[in-house]
Structures are given as C-alpha cells and as structure tokens.
Amino acid sequence: MRDMLGLIVATLAGLLGLAAVALAIWEGDHVYMVWVASSYESQLANKIDKTYRLVGAMNASNLSNSAAINGGMVPEGLLTGDGSTLKGPWSGSTVTVSGLASGGFQSAWTGVSAHDCASFAGGQHSNGGVTINGTTITFGNGGDTVTQIASACNASSASTATITFLYPA
C-alpha cells in the first residue's frame, strides 16, 4: 500500500513538474514575442523619423510599406520579400505603415496576440499615443494609461488585437 502511494505521489509530482516547465516555456515565448515586436517598432519609428527629417521638415503623408521598404527604413525581421508586406512576430500578424494628413505617420500592427496586447502597447510611447482595438489612448495626459491600455486590450473577445502607434509631425 505504501509503495503504491509513493508511486502515485511521485507520478503526480512529475506531472506537476512537466506542467510547470510547459507553462514557463509558453510564457517565455510570449515575453520573447513582445520583446521582438517592441524592438521592431522602435527601429521602424526611428528610421522613418530620421529619414524624413533628413530631407527637411517632417512630411510622411505619402508613406507606405513599399516606400518604407524601398527607403531602407524597415528592419530585416519584418520583411517578407514581396516588396510591400511587413510581417510581425506573431503567427499571421502584419504591420502597415502609412502617412498621416498632418505629415506624421502611423504603424498599425494587426494579429497581435491578445495575451501580449497590453505589454506590447504599453511598452511603446509614441508621441501621438496609441489606438488599441479602436480606442485611442494619449500618453502623458495625466490619465491612468495602464488601466486604459488593459481595458482596450480586453474590450474584444477575439484572440488577437490591432494596435496602431501614432507619430504626428
């Protein structure tokens, strides 16, 4: 009887250990995806900003994925090779850069894992704010942006989110 109980306890402990390892790997993958996306967004925004400011006043109103790719403003990891599509690190995710009427630009990330939405959106501080699933949030306006970001990310029951970073001229 004691041997049987010992075997059951050992088996359960082993299964719990395996579950803990699997959970750690899963969570580590999400942390990595957010880190990669954040790095790409930062590089993309800096390259676009510097490229347009080199030619004078900021006017990126005609910016597109193709223009950004041809201008060397896109990090290698986002390129797909077709000259117009940018891919994010999440399966099926894409990035679209476009100009704003004000002369600034935006980068829209679609297919962002809902689990990673708040970490990714909150980790970037674009000077024009961020739009998450249609809700615009402005940084530095004295509001509780952490709560606003979490609410916007959780407002949808979908497994993915759309996050747009805004960079006015």
N, C-alpha and C positions, 0 to 999 in steps of 0.2 A: 504494500500500500504506500509506504514511504517512498519507495523507488518510483512508483507511478506519479505521485505528487511532485517529486523532484523533477521528473521528466516534463510534466505539464508546465511547471514554473519556468524551467529552462527554455522550453519552446516558446512560451509567451514572452519571456524576456528577449529572446532572439527576434521574434516578430516585431516587438516594440522598437528594438534597435534598428531593424531594417526600415520600419516606417519613419523613424526619426531621420535616418540618412536620406531617404527618398524626399522627405519634406525639406530638408536642408538643401538638397540639390535643386528642387523646384524653386525654392525661394532665392537661391543663389542665381538661378537663370533669370529671374525677374530683375534682380538687382543689376545684373550684367546688362540686360536689355535697356534699362533706364540709363545706365552709365554710357552705353554706346550711343543711344539716341541723343542724350544731352550733349555729348561731345560733338556729334554731327551737327546738331542745331547751332551750337556755339560757333563752330568753324564756318558753317554756312552763312550765318548772320554777319560774322566779322569779315569774311571775304567779300560778300555783297556790299556791305557798308564801305569798306576800304576801296573797292574797285570803283564804285560810283563817286566817292568823294575825291578820288584821284583826278577825275575829269572835271572837277569843279563842284558846283552846288549839287546836292543830293537830288537826283530825279530818276527814280527807278520805276516810273509809272508804266513803262513798256516791258518790264522784267517778265520773263517766263522761264520755265525749266530749260528749254532749248538755249535761250540766251545765257542763262547761268552756266550751263554745261559748256557751251562754246567759249565763254569768257573765262573758264578755269576757276569758277567760284564754288564748285561743288566738290565736297570731299569724296575721295575714291570709293569709299564704302557705300555711298548712296547710288552710285552709277549702275545702270543695268546694261549699258552698251547700245541702246537703241537711239540715243541722242535726245530723248525727251522725257523718259520716265525715271523718276527717282524712287528708290525702294527704301523703306525703313527697316529696322532690325526685327520687327515682329512679323510673323508669317502673314503675307498678304497686305502688309502696311505700305503706304505710299506717302510721298512728300510732294507738295506742289508749291512752288514759289511764284509769286505774282506781284506786280506793282500796285500801289495804291494811288488813287487820284491825287493825293497830297504830295506825291513824289516819293513817298517811302515805299516799303514793301512788307509782305507777309509771307510766312511759311506755314502751310496747312498740312498737318500730319493726320492721315486717316488710317483706321485699322489699328490704333494703339490699344494694347490690351487694357481692359477696364481695371484690372488689378494694378497696373502701372501708371494709370492716368494721373493721379494726384502727385506721385513722386516726380514724374516727368514734367508736368505742367508747373508745379511749384518750384522745381529746380532751375527754371529759366526765368530771368527777369527782363523781358523785353520792355523797352521804354514806352511802348504803346499798350501794354497789357497783353492779355491772352483771352481767347474765346474758346470755351470748352462746351462741346455739345450745344452750341448756340447761345451760351451765356457768356457775356463779356465781363471780364474782371480787370480792374485797373490796379496796378501795383503802386504803393506809396500814397494812397488816398486816405490813409488813416483807418481804413476798414480792416476787418479780420480776414485777410486774403486766404489764410489756411483753411478756414471754415468755408469760405466761398468756393474755393477750388474743390474741396472734398464734396460739397453739395452738388456742384456742377458735374463732377465726375460720376456721382452716384444717382444723378437725376434720370439716367437712362437705364433700362433693364437689359440693354444689349451687352454683349461680351466685349465690345470694342468701343472706343471713343474717338472723337475728332477734336484735335487741339490745333488752334491757329495762333501763332505768335505774331504780334503786330509791331512793326518798326516804322513809325511815322518819320517824315523828313525833318 
